[in-house]
């Protein structure tokens, strides 16, 4: 098995109304408790959700150390050159705390309602590949200019600066083998959710990432593997359906995450509470689950 990267932990911040204070309260828990990441999904066509970059900017201003990641930015609705500019700006203003998750788009009814033409799977892949190349190129050429001619996106002598405070990692929201191989070739990490990629599918996911890494002459250990853990930290007999994802008491979560790390090569875990008091759930994850997992893995990483 390839070397494993040090584990990281985060919490997804739900951008849904009506509680205007909830995102900031949840982010504050993550920041104070020492989580590595806070993540926000990007569904601007959902009438009850805030716009993700605006919310992330506000969260950056209200936190001091935790990193911020889009989980994942909707490429069809966000031109890649401008997305790179947004990421670089927020990274500079936040002191180097931005990580960029990007996806090819999934909910096309909502996307096309915003005036973007529908893309067939092959077109979505091609557009994502163009976007990944442009974003990385723009971020890496902040002191000069960058050009790229793709089928779906192009930039011609773009001047990207001001540059980010650090090299911004790019996470690919990828599920299919072709997208995963592309991520293995070009991305810094892959973000998937247990609701779409159950544990039984992780070996195949890892094989595809590793194949892409080998095609690019990269070590498989260079690519982080992020897992959105949807579920609930609840006592036995709580009545929360196992269909909600990973469901059980603190001990069950500790055991599951240790296994996911040691046996399934997942190294970044983003808790996505789906039942009960979500703020309290994040507190339990940050204060009880994460320290115990770190202790269990110390010396065995």
Beta strands, then each sheet from edge to edge (+ up, - down):
strand 1: 8-12
strand 2: 37-40
strand 3: 67-70
strand 4: 73-74
strand 5: 98-103
strand 6: 146-149
strand 7: 154-158
strand 8: 170-173
strand 9: 189-193
strand 10: 224-233
strand 11: 246-248
strand 12: 268-273
sheet 1: 4+ 5+ 3+ 2+ 1+ 12+ 10+ 9+ 8+
sheet 2: 4+ 5+ 3+ 2+ 1+ 12+ 10+ 11+
sheet 3: 6+ 7-
end
